[in-house]
Amino acid sequence: MQNMPDILIEETQIFGERSFYSDYKQLSWRDQTLRHIGEHVTKAGFKLVEYEEGSLSGSVLDEEVIPDLAIYRTQIINLLRINPNEINWDTHNGKEDNLSQSILWAAGMINRYIEPAEHIGPARHSRISSGSLIPASVRLNFVSSFLANKRGVNLVDAQRKRMKR
C-alpha cells in the first residue's frame, strides 16, 4: 500500500480562501454558454479516454462523442458569429495518435478564455480574445472528422440524429 502523500490541508485551505473563494462576475449569456460547451467538451474527452482504455463501447463513441464534438465546434462558431468559410480548417496541429490531447487543448482554450472574465478583481491571467477560440473549433472538427472517417460514421447524419434526441 502506498503511503498517503503530504497533501498540505491547512496551507491549501488558506490558499483556496485567498485565491478561489472570491466574488465572481455574472458572465454574459454568451460566455455562460461557452463555459457550458467547454464542460461538455471535457466530458466528450473523458468518454474518448474511456473508449481508448476499453471501458466504453464503440457505439457510444459513434453515437455520442463523434457527433457531439462536431456540434460543439459549430456552437462555438455560431456564438462567436464567425463565418466558417473564413476558417482555415487545416491548421489544427492535432495528432491522429493523440486525439484526447486535442480535445483537452480545445477545452483548455475555452477555459482560458472564460476564467479571467469571472473575476471581479484583477485576474491572474489576461483574457484572450474570443477569436482565439477559432482554433478550438478547428481541433474539435479535426477529432470528430478523423474519428468519423476511421469508424465509418456519416458525420452529418450522426449530428442530425444526435440533435433530435
C-alpha positions as CSV (number, residue, x, y, z in Angstrom):
1,M,0.0,0.0,0.0
2,Q,1.3,3.4,-0.9
3,N,1.8,5.9,1.9
4,M,-0.5,8.9,2.0
5,P,1.1,11.9,0.3
6,D,1.7,15.1,2.1
7,I,-1.4,17.0,0.9
8,L,-1.0,20.3,2.8
9,I,-4.5,20.5,4.1
10,E,-4.2,23.8,6.1
11,E,-2.0,25.6,3.6
12,T,-4.2,24.7,0.7
13,Q,-7.3,25.8,2.6
14,I,-5.7,29.3,3.2
15,F,-4.6,29.4,-0.5
16,G,-8.1,28.5,-1.6
17,E,-9.8,31.1,0.5
18,R,-7.4,33.7,-0.8
19,S,-7.4,32.7,-4.4
20,F,-10.6,30.9,-5.2
21,Y,-13.3,31.9,-2.7
22,S,-14.0,35.3,-4.0
23,D,-16.7,37.3,-5.6
24,Y,-17.3,36.4,-9.2
25,K,-18.9,38.4,-12.0
26,Q,-22.1,37.2,-13.7
27,L,-21.0,36.1,-17.1
28,S,-22.8,37.2,-20.2
29,W,-25.2,34.7,-21.7
30,R,-22.7,34.0,-24.5
31,D,-19.8,33.4,-22.1
32,Q,-22.0,31.2,-19.8
33,T,-22.9,29.2,-22.9
34,L,-19.2,28.9,-23.9
35,R,-18.3,27.7,-20.4
36,H,-21.1,25.1,-20.6
37,I,-19.8,24.0,-24.0
38,G,-16.3,23.7,-22.5
39,E,-17.7,21.4,-19.8
40,H,-19.3,19.2,-22.5
41,V,-16.1,19.1,-24.5
42,T,-14.3,17.9,-21.4
43,K,-17.0,15.2,-20.9
44,A,-16.6,14.1,-24.5
45,G,-12.8,13.9,-24.0
46,F,-13.3,11.7,-20.9
47,K,-15.6,9.4,-22.9
48,L,-12.9,9.1,-25.6
49,V,-10.3,8.2,-22.9
50,E,-12.8,5.6,-21.5
51,Y,-13.1,4.2,-25.1
52,E,-9.3,4.1,-25.5
53,E,-9.0,2.2,-22.2
54,G,-11.6,-0.3,-23.2
55,S,-14.3,0.7,-20.7
56,L,-16.7,2.4,-23.2
57,S,-18.3,0.8,-26.2
58,G,-17.7,1.9,-29.8
59,S,-21.4,2.6,-30.2
60,V,-21.2,5.4,-27.6
61,L,-18.2,6.8,-29.4
62,D,-20.1,6.7,-32.7
63,E,-23.5,7.9,-31.4
64,E,-22.4,10.5,-28.8
65,V,-18.8,11.5,-28.8
66,I,-18.2,12.0,-32.6
67,P,-21.4,14.0,-33.3
68,D,-21.1,15.9,-30.0
69,L,-17.7,17.2,-30.8
70,A,-18.9,18.4,-34.2
71,I,-21.9,20.0,-32.7
72,Y,-19.7,21.8,-30.1
73,R,-17.5,23.0,-32.9
74,T,-20.5,24.6,-34.7
75,Q,-21.9,26.0,-31.5
76,I,-18.7,27.9,-30.9
77,I,-18.7,29.2,-34.4
78,N,-22.3,30.3,-34.1
79,L,-21.8,32.0,-30.7
80,L,-18.8,33.9,-32.0
81,R,-20.6,34.8,-35.2
82,I,-17.7,33.5,-37.3
83,N,-18.1,32.8,-41.0
84,P,-17.0,29.1,-41.3
85,N,-15.7,29.9,-44.9
86,E,-13.1,32.2,-43.4
87,I,-11.6,29.5,-41.1
88,N,-8.5,27.6,-42.2
89,W,-9.6,24.1,-41.3
90,D,-6.1,22.6,-41.9
91,T,-4.5,24.5,-39.0
92,H,-5.5,22.1,-36.3
93,N,-2.0,21.0,-35.1
94,G,-3.6,17.9,-33.7
95,K,-2.1,14.4,-34.0
96,E,-4.0,11.4,-35.1
97,D,-2.3,9.3,-32.4
98,N,-3.4,11.6,-29.6
99,L,-6.9,12.7,-30.2
100,S,-7.6,13.1,-26.4
101,Q,-4.9,15.7,-26.3
102,S,-6.6,17.7,-29.0
103,I,-9.9,17.6,-27.0
104,L,-8.2,18.6,-23.8
105,W,-6.5,21.5,-25.7
106,A,-9.8,22.8,-27.0
107,A,-11.4,22.6,-23.6
108,G,-8.4,24.4,-22.1
109,M,-8.7,27.2,-24.6
110,I,-12.3,27.7,-23.8
111,N,-11.5,27.8,-20.0
112,R,-8.5,30.1,-20.7
113,Y,-11.0,32.5,-22.3
114,I,-13.7,32.2,-19.7
115,E,-11.8,32.1,-16.4
116,P,-10.4,35.7,-16.3
117,A,-13.9,37.1,-17.2
118,E,-15.4,35.7,-14.0
119,H,-13.2,37.7,-11.6
120,I,-14.3,41.0,-10.1
121,G,-10.8,41.9,-9.2
122,P,-7.8,41.6,-11.4
123,A,-7.4,38.1,-12.9
124,R,-4.2,36.2,-12.6
125,H,-4.2,35.7,-16.4
126,S,-5.0,38.1,-19.1
127,R,-8.1,37.3,-21.1
128,I,-7.5,36.0,-24.6
129,S,-9.7,37.3,-27.4
130,S,-12.8,35.4,-28.5
131,G,-11.1,35.0,-31.9
132,S,-8.6,32.8,-30.1
133,L,-11.3,30.2,-29.8
134,I,-11.4,29.5,-33.5
135,P,-8.5,27.0,-33.1
136,A,-10.6,25.2,-30.5
137,S,-13.3,24.7,-33.2
138,V,-10.7,23.6,-35.7
139,R,-9.4,21.0,-33.2
140,L,-12.9,19.7,-32.5
141,N,-13.5,19.5,-36.2
142,F,-10.3,17.5,-36.7
143,V,-11.1,15.0,-34.0
144,S,-14.7,14.5,-34.9
145,S,-13.9,14.2,-38.7
146,F,-10.9,11.9,-38.1
147,L,-12.9,9.6,-35.8
148,A,-16.0,9.6,-38.1
149,N,-13.8,8.7,-41.1
150,K,-11.9,6.0,-39.1
151,R,-15.1,4.4,-37.8
152,G,-17.2,4.8,-40.9
153,V,-19.7,7.3,-39.3
154,N,-21.5,9.7,-41.5
155,L,-20.8,12.9,-39.5
156,V,-23.7,14.9,-40.9
157,D,-26.2,12.1,-40.3
158,A,-24.8,11.5,-36.8
159,Q,-25.1,15.1,-35.8
160,R,-28.7,15.4,-37.1
161,K,-29.7,12.2,-35.2
162,R,-28.0,13.5,-32.0
163,M,-29.7,16.9,-32.2
164,K,-33.1,15.2,-32.4
165,R,-32.8,13.3,-29.2
